[in-house]
Structures are given as structure tokens and as C-alpha cells.
Amino acid sequence: MKAKYGLWQWLQQRGNAWQDFFRQEASSGIVLLVCALLAMAAANSPWGDGYAHWLHEMLFLGAGSWGMTMSRLHWVNDGLMTIFFLVVGLEIKREFLFGELRSPSAMLLPIAGAIGGMIVPAGIYALLNWGEATANGWGVPMATDIAFSLGVLTFAAKDAPRSLVVFLTALAIVDDLGGIVVIALFYSGRVEAAMLGAGLTVLLLLWFLGRQGRAPLWLYAFGGLAVWYAFLQSGIHPTIAGVLLGFSVPAAPTEEKSLLAMLEHRLTPWSAWLIMPVFALANAGIALPESGLAALVSPVGMGAFLGLLAGKPLGILLGVYAVVCSGAGRLPAGTGWCDFAGAGILGGIGFTMALFIASLAFPNAGDLMTAKMGIVAASVCSGLLGTGLFRLGARKSHS
């Protein structure tokens, strides 16, 4: 009986640990990393051609005449990723209403760091690709991957001040907002005004009904599908529909009772544990060229690599430094410039958003593959350097 109870207790403990693992947003980066490694292994295996063919094979989804045909890769990037961006929109709205970005003083440091962390990497890429056809990829090194960066921070600095975790989280959220604006303004196609107007009309109707408390969840589901289709046909990238739909979801005076919180709570696990891993499996398959890593020294590869690895931490630190020196803000208690340097380096882990923007910026398969190499190489180096810096700081503090 005692042995049976001991086994049950052990299983229960393991189950609780597994639940705790899934409750942590940062830990989704582990699954993302595994899927990225699987995709790269598949792309460079004897089955690499079959992997690429399967992704680009056309697939019909729907019933009868009500449906669409796109490649599997487009269904992931234009379909599933819309749900990911819907969750991003919900997160951004929650942070501004209830979270760490609700007060101007709390917003100042991460917003300044995020702006610097977008301008400097884009500038580095633009300089390296000046006058080239690939200059359009300047948006690639602008984004920070929140799952990976928080995952590495959790691993590298277990005792990091909460204010530093909040800073990196808020910075990544503002980064996402900047990336959304860049996608909407610079990486969408020719605009069909009628379809865009139809999509915006449905969004306004949902927003109005939500404010009146007359928009049940099923209405957002069908309305969101209509908005997605309208944006897809309008030339505006359909993921923008997801963000705007997230902004339109109403929030109650208390966070817990709002439809916003309920929808985010339901969709976040699907986004973290299904959509992002599937995106990695579909987009991280980098077939290394015969020249190996030599392709990385091209303007595209070095623009993405240096933009993330050097431009991100430099831009973030410059933004924070400008705020502190102006007297408009100060470093949180218990943190120093070394902590913010480490957070800035982790900001160079681009991955999800960077890969997504690269897929929009480069119609040429060779340029896209080179950009992906730069993104992955920079993300790995940023993770290792950030880990080393935090571990070194922890060792000095305990000595």
C-alpha cells in the first residue's frame, strides 16, 4: 500500500512539475528551439527536397465552393500566424491597460530601449545593403523573440531582479508593436481599397458591439474570419487583421472579468505550444549551401547577423542611457548597467518575428535562406553571450 502511494505521489509530483513548466511563458522557447533544430535537420537531410516540396504543396481548406487554396507554408504564415498576432494584440492591449506599461514612468525605459533597439539594427542592415536590391530587408533585425529571450534569462539569471524581467518583457512587447507597424506600412502588397474598407467596417462593428456588451465570443470568431479574408484579399498582410482584432476585444474595469483576459488565457497556450512550434518547423529549415557558412558574409547575412548581435544591444543601451542621462527616468533598484547590457544582448535573439519579416521581405529563395542563416546565427550567439555575461556577473556578486 505504501509503495502504491509512493508511486502515486511521485506521478503527481511529476504532473505538477509538468504543469508548472507549461505555465511558464519563457519555457515555450525550449519547444521552439527543438522544432527549429528539427526543421534544420530535415532541410539538410536526404529528405530535404521532400520537406521543401511538402511545404510548397497546394492545399485546399473549406467546403465546396466556400474555401481557399494556398501552399502549406502560406497557410502557416498567413493563417496560423494570424492567431499568433491576435494573441500579441491582446497582450499589448492588456499591458497598456493593466500591466507594466499602464503608467508613463514604467513605460519610459522599455519604450526608449525598444526604439533604440529597432533604429540601430535597421540602420546597420541598411548601411551594409546600401544600393542593393536586398536593402528592403532592413526590418529583419528589428524584433526580439520574447519566448527565447525570457527562456535564456530564466536559465542564465535565476536570481535576476523582477524589474529586469519586466523590462525585457515590456521591451519585447513594444518591439512586437513596432514590428507590426513595419509589416503594415512596408511589407504589405498593393492595397485594394474596397476589401480593406470591408475589413475595417467589420472591425468597427465588432468594436462598437463589444463596447455595448453585445458581442459574444462566437461573433468575434466569425467576424475575425471575415476580417482576415478581407485583409488577405486587400493586399494588407492578414496578420495585421489579427492584431487589430485583438485591440477591438473589450476589457472590463477589472482585468480578471474581461473578455480580453479570458480570450488571451484560452489562446495563449495554443499560440505558445502549437502555432509557434509549427511556424518554426515550416520556416527554420535552413538548407546550408555548398559554400557552407561563407554565405553568411554576404550583405544580407551580415546585415541580419550584425544588426541583431551588435545593433540590438547597442540600440537598447543607447535608448536607456538617453532616458537616464536626461533625468526622465532611472535604473530600477537592484539593477546596474551590466544587467541592462545583458538584457540588451538577449534582445538580439530575434527568431520568430525576424524569420517572419524575412519571409515577407525576400521573394528570392537564396536571399531568404541567407537571411535565415544570419538570424539563427545571431540568435545563438546572443543567447550564449547573454548567458555568459549574466553568469559572470552572478559569480562576481557571490565572490
N, C-alpha and C positions, 0 to 999 in steps of 0.2 A: 504493500500500500504506500509505504514511504517512498519507494523507488518510483512508483507511478506518479505520486505527487511531485517528486523532484523533476521528473521528465516534463510534466505539465507546466511546472513553474519555469523551467528552462525555456520551453517553447513560448510561453507567454512573455518572458523577458526578451527573447529574440524578436517576437512580434512587435513589442513596444518599441524596441530599438529600430526596427524597420519602419514603423510608422513615424518615429521621430525623424528618421532620415528623409522620408518623403515630405515631411512638414517643412523642412528647411529649403528655402528657395535656392540657396547657394549650392546645395548638393546636386541640383539638376545639372550643373556643369559637368559632373562626373559622367552621367549618362550621355551628355552631349559630346564629351571627349571620346568616349568609347565608340559612338556612332561615327564620328569624324574619322577615327582610326580605321574602322571597318570599311568606310567608303574609300579611303585612300588605298587600303589593301586590295579592295575589289578592283579599283581603277588600274592598278599596276600588276594585276594577276593575269593569268592566261584567259580569264573570263572578262577582261576589261572591255573588250569590244561589245560583248553581250550586255554588260552592265550599262554602257552608254546607249546601246540600241534600245534597251528596255525603257530607259528614262525618256527617250525621244519618241517612243511609240505612241501613236494617237489613241485616245481613249474617250469613248462617249459616256457621259453621265446624264441620266434623265430617264424619261419615259415617253415613248412615241415621238411626236414632233416637239415635245417640251424637253429640251436638253441641249447640251453643248458638246463639241468635240475639241479637245486640246491634248497636247502631249502630257504624259505623266508629270514631267518636270514643271510644265506650266500649271497643272492642277495643284502642285505643291506650292509653287512660288506665287501664283495669282489667286489660288483658292484657300488652301490651308493657312497660308501666312496672313490672310485677311483676319482670321480668328486670332492669330498671334498679335496682330496690330490692334484688334479690338481690345484685347486684354491690356496692351500698352496704353491705349486711350483711357481705359478705366483706371489704370494705375496712376496716370498723370493727373486725372481729374481728382482722384482721392487724395493724392499727395498735396495738391493745391488747396483742397477744401478741409481736410482733416489731418494731413500728415506733416512731414518735416518741412514742407515748402509753404505752409499756410501763413507764416509771418515773414515780413520783409527782411528782418535781420537773419533769420535762418536760411533764407533763400540766397543771400548775397554771395557767400563763399562758393557754394556749388555752381551757381549760375555763372559767376565770373570764371571759375575754373573750367566749366564746360565750354564757355565761349572761346576762351584761350585755347582749350584743347580741341576745338574744331577749326579755328582760323589757322593756327600754326601748321598742323599736319596737311591741311588743304594747300597752304602756301608752299610747303616743301614739295608736295607732289606736283603742283603747277610749275614750279621752277625747273624740276627735273624733266618735265614733259613739255616745256615751252615750245610752241610752234609745231608740235607733233599732233597727229590725229588722235592720239591717246590722251590728250590733255583733258578730255571730257571726264576722265576718271578721278578728278580732284576730290570728289565726295567720298571716295572709297575709304581713306584712312581717318575719317572724322568720328566714327562711332566707337563706343565702349560696350562690350558684351557684359551685361550685369551678372549673368549666371556664372560665367567663368571668373570674372574679376572678384566677385564675392566669395566664390569657392576657393580661390587661391588665397585670399585674405584670411578666410576662416582657417585654412591649413597652415599658412605661414605665420600668422599673428593671432594665436588663440586668445591672447590677453589684450588685444588691441582695444583702445578706448571706444566706447559706443559712438562717440561723436565722429570718430574716423569712419566707422562703418556707415553711419548716417550720411556723412559727406560723400563717400564713394557711391552709395545707393542713389542719393539725390542727383549727383553729377551724371550718373548713367541714365537716369530718367530724363534730365534736361538734354543730354546727348541724344536720346531717342527722339525727343520732341524736335531737336534741330535736324536730325536725320529725316524725320517725316516731312518737315518743311522743304528740305533739299530735294527729296523724292518728288514731292508735289510740284515744285517750281521748275526743276531741271531735268528730271528723269521720267517724265510722262510724255506721251505721244501727242500728235495733233488733236486738238480738242474739238469734239462735236458738241456744239452748244446745246442742242435740243436734248440729247441724252444726259448731259451734265445738269441741265436745268431740271429734268425729271428726277434725277437722283437727289438733288438738293431740295426739291419740293417735298419728297418723301421724308427726308431728314428733318425738315422744318415741321412737318406734320407730326412726326414722332416726338420731336422736342416739345411741341405745344401740348400734345395729348399727355406726355409724361409730366409736364408741369401741372396739368389739371388732375393728375392721378387716374387717367383713363386709358393708360397704355399697358395692358398685361404683357407678360413675357412672350406669349406666342405672337403678339403683334410686332414686337421687336425682331423676332426670328424671321417672319415673313417680310416685314419692312426692310430688314437688313439684307435679305437676299435680293430684294428689288433694287436697293441702293447699290449693292455690289455689282449686279448685272449692268445697271445704268452707267456706273463709273467705268466698268470694263469696256463697254461699247463707246464711251465718250472719249477715250484716249488718256484720261487721268488714271494713274495706276490704281487698281481696285483695292490695294491695301489701305489707301487713304480713306476709302469708304469705311473700313473697319475702325480707324482712329476716330473719325467724325461720329460714327455711331456710338462709340464709347463715350464721347463728350456729351452726346444727347441723352444718355441714360440719367434719370433723375436721382438726386441724392437727398435723403431726409435730413432734418436738423441734427440727428444723431447718426453716426456712421453705421452702427450695427443694424438699424432698422431700414436702411435704404436699399432700393433695388440695385443701386450701384455696387454696394458691398456684397449683396447676395450673388449677383451675376459674376463679379470678379472671383468670389470664393468658389463658384462652380466651374468656371472656365480656366482658372489658373493651373490646376493640375493637368488638364488636357493640353494646355499650351506647353507646360514645362516637360511633361513626361511622354507626350506623343508628337505634337506638332514640331517642336524644335528638334528632337531627335530625327524625325522623318526628313526635316529640312536639311539636317547635317548629312544624312545618308544620301540625299539627292544632290547636294551641292558641294560637298567637301571632297568628292572623288577627284583628286588631282593626279592625272597621268603624267608622271615625270618624263620630260623629253629626253632624247638620246644624249643631249649635251648635259643632262643632269641639272645640278643647281646653277649652272652657268647662266641659265635663262633669268635667274634672279637678279643679275647685274644690269638688266635692261632698264630703260627709264620707267616702264610700268612696274616692274618688280621692285626696283629700289625706291620708287615713289611710294608704293604701298608699305614696304618694309620700314624705311626710314621715317615716313610720315607717322606710323603707329609707334615704332620703338623709340624714336627720338622726339618727334614733333608733339606727341601726346603729353609726355611728362613735362616737356619744356613749356608748352602752352598752358597746361593746368597750373604749374607753379607760377608762371608769369601772371595769370589771372588772379590767383590767390594773393600773390605778392602785391599786386596793384591795389587790391582792396585793403590789405593790412597797412601798407605804407600811406594810403590816403586817409587812414583813420576811420574809414567807414565800417570796418569790421576788425576782428582779431581772431587769432587761432584759438580753438576751443581749449578749455582747461585740460591738462594732462597730455597734450599733443605738442609736437615740435615740427620743425621744418623737415627733419628726417622722415617723420611719419607721413607728411604730405608728399615728400619725394617718392616714397614707396607707393603711396596711393596713386600718384601720377603715373608711375611706371606700370602699375596694374591697369590703369586706364588705357594702356596700349594694347590690351587684349581686345581686339576688335571682333573677330569671328562672325557671329550671326548677322548683325546689321551690315558689317563690311562686306561679307560674301553676298548679301542680298543686293546692296548697291552696286557691287561689281557685276552682278548678273544683269543689271539694268544698263550699266554704263558701257559695256563692251560687247558689241554684236559679234566681233571676231573671236572665234573659239580660242585661238592662240593667245591673244591678249588677255582673255578671261582666265585662262589657265595660269598664265604668268602672274596675274594679279592675285589669284588664289594662293599661289606659292608664297608671294610676298606677305599676304595676310596671315597665313598659317605660321610662317617662319617668325614673323614679328610677334605674333600672339604667344608662341612658345618661348621666345627669348624674353618677352616682357614678363611672363609668368615666372621664369627662372630667376631673372634679375630682381623682380619684386620680392620673391621668396627669400633670396639671398640677403637682400637689404634688411628685411624685417627680422630674419633670424640673427643677423649680425647685431642689429640694434637690441634685440632681446638678450643676446649673450652679454653685451656690454652693460646692460642695465642690471644683470644678475651678478656681475663680477665685482 
